[in-house]
């Protein structure tokens, strides 16, 4: 796997969501410098972290890992900058439901 490309995709997702490295670090219970290293491709990223980022950004794990095109996209707009890690955990849970619905819709399309 190309850690630099993975890091670039994570940075892009974070910036599109208008989140800081510090906020992502808080959500993942990491130090901000760890997020910076991940985005530069200087750190390996565990499958658990990929799963959490996928849920937070409402994208597939394959998109983060391999850049595979996503069929449908879910965008969330934040109206405050005071979000906590608990807010992000709640959002990630909701996004998992959305991603599952996208998969179910895709499966139904294939059955028709």
C-alpha positions as CSV (number, residue, x, y, z in Angstrom):
1,X,0.0,0.0,0.0
2,X,1.1,3.5,-0.8
3,X,1.2,5.4,2.5
4,X,1.7,8.7,0.8
5,X,-1.4,8.4,-1.3
6,X,-3.4,7.1,1.6
7,X,-2.2,10.2,3.6
8,X,-3.1,12.5,0.8
9,X,-6.7,11.1,0.7
10,X,-7.1,11.4,4.4
11,X,-5.9,15.0,4.3
12,X,-8.2,15.7,1.4
13,X,-11.2,14.2,3.3
14,X,-10.3,16.2,6.4
15,X,-10.0,19.5,4.5
16,X,-13.2,18.9,2.6
17,X,-14.9,18.4,6.0
18,X,-13.2,21.6,7.2
19,X,-11.7,19.8,10.2
20,X,-8.4,20.3,11.8
21,X,-5.7,17.7,12.5
22,X,-6.3,18.4,16.2
23,X,-10.0,17.6,15.9
24,X,-9.3,14.3,14.1
25,X,-6.6,13.5,16.7
26,X,-9.1,14.1,19.5
27,X,-11.6,11.8,17.8
28,X,-9.0,9.0,17.4
29,X,-7.4,9.7,20.8
30,X,-4.1,10.5,19.2
31,X,-1.7,13.3,19.3
32,X,-2.0,15.9,16.5
33,X,1.5,15.1,15.4
34,X,0.4,11.5,14.6
35,X,-2.3,12.8,12.2
36,X,0.3,15.0,10.5
37,X,2.6,12.0,10.1
38,X,-0.3,9.9,8.7
39,X,-1.1,12.6,6.2
40,X,2.5,12.8,5.1
41,X,2.7,9.0,4.7
42,X,5.3,8.7,7.5
43,X,3.2,6.4,9.7
44,X,1.5,3.0,9.2
45,X,-2.2,3.2,9.8
46,X,-4.1,0.3,11.5
47,X,-7.2,-1.2,10.0
48,X,-9.1,0.1,13.1
49,X,-8.1,3.7,12.3
50,X,-9.0,3.3,8.7
51,X,-12.4,2.0,9.7
52,X,-12.9,4.9,12.1
53,X,-11.9,7.5,9.4
54,X,-14.1,5.8,6.9
55,X,-17.1,6.1,9.2
56,X,-16.3,9.7,10.1
57,X,-15.9,10.9,6.5
58,X,-18.7,8.6,5.2
59,X,-16.6,7.0,2.6
60,X,-15.5,3.4,1.9
61,X,-12.4,2.0,3.4
62,X,-11.4,1.1,-0.2
63,X,-11.5,4.7,-1.1
64,X,-9.0,5.6,1.7
65,X,-6.7,2.6,1.0
66,X,-6.8,2.4,-2.8
67,X,-8.6,5.5,-4.1
68,X,-11.4,3.5,-5.5
69,X,-14.2,5.7,-6.9
70,X,-17.2,6.0,-4.6
71,X,-20.7,5.6,-6.1
72,X,-22.7,7.8,-3.7
73,X,-21.4,10.4,-1.4
74,X,-22.6,11.7,1.9
75,X,-21.7,15.3,2.9
76,X,-22.2,16.7,6.3
77,X,-21.9,20.4,7.0
78,X,-20.9,21.6,10.5
79,X,-22.4,24.7,11.9
80,X,-20.1,25.0,14.8
81,X,-16.4,24.5,15.5
82,X,-17.0,23.3,19.0
83,X,-17.6,19.7,18.2
84,X,-16.3,17.1,20.7
85,X,-15.0,13.7,20.1
86,X,-18.4,12.4,21.3
87,X,-20.1,14.4,18.6
88,X,-17.7,12.8,16.1
89,X,-18.4,9.3,17.4
90,X,-22.2,10.0,17.0
91,X,-21.6,11.3,13.5
92,X,-19.5,8.2,12.6
93,X,-22.3,5.9,13.8
94,X,-24.8,7.7,11.7
95,X,-22.4,7.6,8.7
96,X,-22.0,3.8,9.1
97,X,-25.8,3.5,8.7
98,X,-25.7,5.6,5.6
99,X,-22.8,3.6,4.1
100,X,-24.7,0.4,4.9
101,X,-27.8,1.8,3.1
102,X,-25.7,2.7,0.1
103,X,-24.5,-0.9,0.0
104,X,-28.0,-2.3,0.3
105,X,-29.2,0.0,-2.5
106,X,-26.3,-1.3,-4.7
107,X,-27.3,-4.9,-4.0
108,X,-30.9,-4.2,-4.8
109,X,-29.9,-2.6,-8.2
110,X,-27.9,-5.7,-9.0
111,X,-30.9,-7.9,-8.3
112,X,-33.2,-6.1,-10.8
